[in-house]
């Protein structure tokens, strides 16, 4: 019974079992006998390892009967294997004694044969063949490469590969319609599936092209399609030039050019300036030189009639200074005089007023007052005083009635005293004088009238600080 089970195991895709049984049967050489195998503890499952003859001999006992048939001695052809119980069958052909193995089965698409199954008994694709990628249904956006169509034993993930339909193009790129269902090589998704737009195109700035923003999304980029020509690409004819402000403007031809000064005719009181011929301009101001005739002097200047035809105009060229610009120079014995601001001049005599410092006293009994340059006057009464006034200003008052006889000659001459005049009922200031004959200090001449103070202000009493007796 166990041997029959071994013969039937050929259905489990292992030819070795049949070979082993054949070997066993052949070794018994008992024609017409029935082999009966009584299993020990070997399970009846055909999946056990039947290639080990030692296990077979150890685990089985053979009982031979007198029943038998011709198939016992028949040798199956390649691709055939003995049928289950063939030792007990009558026959002398593959069809009678044997059964086909997968070696003889022809696999049809989407199946392919597998040599490792050749020893298996079977007559169906599931028994003898492997399913190929050709039978796989890929997800949306995937596709089976042609070279994998007939390849077997692969998973769905191995059969199906992503196409451009699943690729998200990088910035400034758009999908390439013709490649939507194309499988892209590894690492080349963007190059295979996407195409650049004008947004990815670099305009030739140095050649005068700038980006055409309106065409950013156009495909198959070219300079003319993606860029706009600027004035930089145009050469102006003679007599015209391109101002820098127009270099990068999107304009055409003469729109890019302006007149040069060589074409301009100067107006009245303007003189042509050859040095400006290549300048861009079409006005007198841009192309010509102004003359002093139409120059406007700034404050502090007065137009000079003799300079009317002069060019390269400015205040020193076209104008004369007014005294308003000289007032700060009125110093020393001169003082500023705002009444002369609008007079043409540039010296002290013209623009300033003299002070007492420049005055000469007409009387021989007079001398200039103290600080004469501080007094902006120019007459005798304002600028002069008695010539004895300076002496009185140098004296000091005595502290008692009269000139003290105890004073030394030096102290006497340096003092004055204040006494009441009984005749005039006035107070007089008298100079002290040392009498050399009597060797006493006596009251002498009265103070001169109209003496000025040390600051030149009149009057400032010399008697200030003296004690009237």
VEXFI-695051 format. One record per residue (C-alpha): residue in one letter; z, y, x. Coordinates in steps of 0.2 Angstrom, whole numbers, padded with zeros to 4 digits, always signed. Example, Ala and Ser with C-alpha at 12.3 -4.5 7.8 and 13.67 -1.06 7.14 Angstrom:
BEGIN
A+0039-0022+0062;S+0036-0005+0068;
% end
This chain:
BEGIN
X+0000+0000+0000;X+0004+0012+0014;X-0013+0008+0023;X-0022+0012+0007;X-0013+0029+0007;X-0019+0032+0025;X-0037+0028+0020;X-0035+0041+0006;X-0029+0054+0017;X-0046+0058+0023;X-0047+0069+0007;X-0034+0081+0016;X-0047+0087+0029;X-0042+0076+0043;X-0054+0062+0050;X-0042+0056+0062;X-0033+0046+0049;X-0048+0036+0045;X-0052+0033+0063;X-0034+0026+0065;X-0035+0015+0050;X-0052+0009+0056;X-0045+0005+0073;X-0031-0005+0065;X-0042-0014+0054;X-0054-0018+0068;X-0040-0024+0079;X-0035-0037+0066;X-0053-0044+0065;X-0048-0053+0049;X-0064-0053+0038;X-0062-0054+0020;X-0043-0050+0021;X-0034-0037+0011;X-0022-0027+0022;X-0006-0022+0013;X+0005-0009+0021;X+0023-0008+0016;X+0030+0008+0021;X+0047+0010+0029;X+0055+0027+0028;X+0038+0036+0031;X+0035+0047+0016;X+0019+0045+0006;X+0013+0063+0009;X-0003+0063+0018;X+0002+0079+0028;X+0012+0068+0040;X+0005+0066+0058;X-0006+0051+0057;X-0013+0053+0075;X+0001+0043+0082;X-0002+0024+0082;X+0015+0021+0089;X+0023+0029+0073;X+0011+0018+0062;X+0016+0002+0071;X+0034+0006+0071;X+0035+0011+0053;X+0024-0001+0044;X+0022-0020+0042;X+0006-0027+0037;X+0003-0041+0024;X-0014-0049+0024;X-0022-0056+0008;X-0037-0066+0006;X-0047-0053-0004;X-0061-0043+0006;X-0079-0035+0005;X-0094-0030+0016;X-0088-0012+0018;X-0074-0018+0030;X-0087-0020+0044;X-0098-0005+0039;X-0098+0010+0051;X-0100+0026+0042;X-0114+0039+0048;X-0109+0056+0056;X-0103+0067+0042;X-0096+0052+0032;X-0079+0045+0032;X-0073+0028+0024;X-0068+0029+0006;X-0051+0026+0000;X-0049+0007-0001;X-0066+0004+0008;X-0059-0012+0016;X-0059-0019-0001;X-0076-0013-0007;X-0092-0022-0007;X-0107-0013+0001;X-0117-0009+0016;X-0121+0010+0015;X-0114+0027+0017;X-0115+0029-0002;X-0106+0013-0006;X-0093+0013+0008;X-0091+0031+0013;X-0088+0048+0007;X-0095+0065+0013;X-0085+0077+0024;X-0087+0095+0025;X-0099+0093+0040;X-0113+0089+0027;X-0109+0103+0015;X-0120+0119+0015;X-0109+0134+0012;X-0118+0148+0002;X-0115+0167+0002;X-0102+0174+0001;X-0096+0159+0011;X-0099+0152+0028;X-0095+0135+0036;X-0081+0133+0048;X-0082+0118+0061;X-0063+0116+0060;X-0066+0109+0042;X-0080+0096+0047;X-0068+0081+0046;X-0061+0086+0029;X-0067+0077+0014;X-0074+0089+0002;X-0089+0095-0008;X-0084+0113-0013;X-0084+0130-0005;X-0065+0131-0007;X-0063+0114+0002;X-0076+0117+0016;X-0080+0135+0018;X-0072+0152+0022;X-0075+0167+0012;X-0083+0182+0021;X-0082+0201+0019;X-0097+0200+0009;X-0086+0195-0006;X-0074+0209-0004;X-0073+0224-0016;X-0068+0239-0006;X-0058+0254-0013;X-0067+0271-0017;X-0072+0279-0001;X-0073+0263+0009;X-0087+0252+0014;X-0090+0236+0024;X-0100+0238+0040;X-0116+0227+0040;X-0110+0218+0056;X-0095+0212+0046;X-0104+0206+0030;X-0105+0188+0036;X-0089+0187+0046;X-0076+0176+0038;X-0057+0174+0038;X-0054+0193+0038;X-0042+0203+0026;X-0048+0217+0015;X-0041+0230+0027;X-0051+0221+0041;X-0067+0221+0031;X-0066+0238+0023;X-0068+0254+0033;X-0066+0272+0028;X-0082+0282+0025;X-0085+0301+0027;X-0081+0302+0008;X-0062+0302+0013;X-0064+0314+0028;X-0057+0332+0026;X-0067+0343+0037;X-0058+0355+0048;X-0058+0374+0046;X-0076+0382+0047;X-0084+0365+0043;X-0090+0358+0027;X-0095+0340+0022;X-0112+0333+0027;X-0120+0327+0010;X-0131+0314+0019;X-0116+0306+0028;X-0105+0304+0012;X-0106+0285+0012;X-0107+0283+0031;X-0094+0274+0041;X-0089+0285+0056;X-0085+0279+0073;X-0066+0280+0078;X-0062+0297+0084;X-0078+0305+0078;X-0075+0309+0060;X-0078+0327+0061;X-0094+0326+0071;X-0101+0312+0060;X-0096+0318+0043;X-0095+0337+0044;X-0107+0351+0048;X-0103+0368+0055;X-0105+0384+0044;X-0108+0402+0050;X-0090+0404+0050;X-0090+0393+0066;X-0104+0402+0074;X-0102+0414+0088;X-0113+0429+0087;X-0119+0436+0103;X-0109+0452+0104;X-0116+0457+0121;X-0134+0457+0114;X-0129+0468+0099;X-0125+0455+0085;X-0110+0456+0074;X-0103+0443+0061;X-0112+0443+0044;X-0096+0440+0033;X-0107+0438+0017;X-0115+0422+0025;X-0099+0414+0032;X-0102+0398+0021;X-0120+0395+0025;X-0124+0379+0034;X-0136+0376+0048;X-0131+0392+0057;X-0142+0402+0068;X-0141+0420+0075;X-0152+0427+0062;X-0143+0418+0048;X-0125+0421+0053;X-0126+0438+0062;X-0132+0455+0059;X-0141+0466+0071;X-0133+0482+0077;X-0140+0498+0084;X-0136+0491+0101;X-0152+0481+0100;X-0163+0497+0098;X-0169+0508+0111;X-0171+0526+0106;X-0187+0536+0111;X-0188+0551+0122;X-0179+0566+0115;X-0167+0555+0106;X-0151+0546+0111;X-0139+0534+0103;X-0121+0541+0101;X-0107+0529+0105;X-0101+0530+0087;X-0117+0522+0081;X-0118+0508+0094;X-0111+0495+0083;X-0117+0501+0066;X-0128+0489+0056;X-0143+0501+0055;X-0161+0500+0060;X-0173+0509+0071;X-0172+0528+0071;X-0156+0527+0060;X-0147+0523+0076;X-0153+0539+0085;X-0149+0557+0086;X-0158+0572+0094;X-0155+0577+0111;X-0152+0596+0117;X-0169+0596+0126;X-0177+0598+0108;X-0165+0612+0102;X-0170+0631+0102;X-0155+0642+0106;X-0151+0656+0094;X-0148+0675+0097;X-0134+0679+0110;X-0135+0661+0116;X-0143+0655+0132;X-0151+0638+0135;X-0141+0627+0146;X-0152+0614+0156;X-0137+0604+0161;X-0135+0599+0143;X-0153+0593+0140;X-0148+0575+0139;X-0133+0578+0128;X-0134+0573+0110;X-0134+0588+0099;X-0144+0600+0088;X-0133+0616+0087;X-0131+0631+0098;X-0113+0626+0101;X-0118+0609+0108;X-0133+0613+0118;X-0132+0632+0123;X-0121+0644+0132;X-0112+0658+0122;X-0113+0675+0129;X-0099+0688+0130;X-0108+0698+0116;X-0102+0685+0103;X-0085+0680+0111;X-0069+0684+0102;X-0055+0690+0114;X-0038+0683+0112;X-0023+0694+0108;X-0018+0705+0123;X-0037+0707+0128;X-0050+0720+0123;X-0069+0716+0124;X-0078+0723+0139;X-0094+0731+0134;X-0101+0729+0152;X-0099+0710+0151;X-0110+0707+0135;X-0123+0697+0143;X-0111+0686+0154;X-0110+0667+0150;X-0096+0655+0154;X-0086+0665+0142;X-0067+0667+0143;X-0055+0681+0142;X-0055+0686+0160;X-0075+0686+0160;X-0078+0695+0144;X-0062+0705+0141;X-0050+0718+0149;X-0031+0716+0149;X-0021+0726+0137;X-0004+0734+0143;X+0005+0721+0131;X+0002+0708+0145;X+0010+0720+0158;X+0026+0725+0150;X+0037+0712+0159;X+0031+0720+0175;X+0039+0737+0170;X+0054+0736+0182;X+0063+0746+0195;X+0060+0765+0191;X+0049+0760+0176;X+0053+0754+0159;X+0043+0745+0146;X+0034+0755+0133;X+0028+0746+0118;X+0018+0761+0112;X+0006+0757+0125;X+0003+0739+0121;X-0014+0741+0114;X-0020+0752+0129;X-0031+0744+0142;X-0022+0743+0158;X-0013+0733+0171;X-0002+0744+0181;X+0015+0753+0179;X+0007+0770+0179;X-0004+0766+0164;X+0007+0753+0154;X+0026+0759+0158;X+0036+0774+0156;X+0046+0782+0170;X+0065+0783+0171;X+0076+0796+0179;X+0074+0786+0195;X+0057+0794+0198;X+0063+0812+0193;X+0065+0826+0206;X+0079+0839+0201;X+0072+0856+0201;X+0088+0866+0205;X+0095+0865+0222;X+0113+0864+0214;X+0108+0848+0205;X+0107+0830+0211;X+0102+0814+0201;X+0114+0806+0190;X+0122+0789+0194;X+0110+0774+0190;X+0095+0785+0186;X+0083+0770+0184;X+0093+0765+0168;X+0089+0782+0159;X+0072+0781+0151;X+0070+0800+0151;X+0061+0812+0163;X+0069+0830+0162;X+0082+0840+0171;X+0095+0839+0158;X+0094+0820+0156;X+0092+0816+0174;X+0102+0829+0184;X+0120+0835+0186;X+0130+0847+0197;X+0129+0842+0215;X+0148+0842+0216;X+0150+0829+0202;X+0149+0815+0214;X+0164+0822+0224;X+0174+0823+0209;X+0170+0806+0203;X+0177+0800+0220;X+0194+0808+0218;X+0209+0801+0209;X+0222+0811+0198;X+0239+0815+0205;X+0254+0809+0196;X+0264+0826+0195;X+0261+0844+0192;X+0249+0852+0204;X+0243+0845+0221;X+0258+0838+0230;X+0261+0847+0246;X+0267+0831+0253;X+0250+0823+0253;X+0241+0821+0269;X+0225+0830+0272;X+0215+0814+0268;X+0224+0810+0252;X+0223+0828+0247;X+0204+0829+0248;X+0204+0813+0238;X+0214+0819+0223;X+0213+0831+0208;X+0226+0838+0196;X+0226+0843+0178;X+0234+0860+0173;X+0235+0871+0158;X+0226+0887+0159;X+0236+0901+0151;X+0222+0913+0150;X+0210+0902+0141;X+0223+0891+0133;X+0213+0876+0139;X+0216+0862+0151;X+0207+0862+0167;X+0203+0849+0180;X+0206+0856+0198;X+0201+0849+0214;X+0215+0847+0227;X+0211+0856+0244;X+0220+0855+0260;X+0224+0872+0267;X+0223+0869+0286;X+0232+0886+0290;X+0247+0882+0279;X+0245+0864+0281;X+0248+0861+0262;X+0238+0853+0248;X+0233+0866+0235;X+0224+0867+0218;X+0206+0873+0221;X+0189+0873+0212;X+0188+0867+0194;X+0178+0852+0189;X+0159+0855+0187;X+0152+0855+0170;X+0141+0842+0163;X+0145+0828+0176;X+0140+0810+0171;X+0149+0794+0172;X+0146+0781+0185;X+0134+0772+0173;X+0124+0788+0170;X+0130+0791+0153;X+0135+0808+0148;X+0148+0814+0146;X+0162+0803+0153;X+0177+0814+0157;X+0183+0813+0175;X+0200+0817+0169;X+0202+0800+0161;X+0218+0792+0166;X+0226+0809+0173;X+0242+0816+0167;X+0241+0833+0159;X+0255+0845+0165;
% end
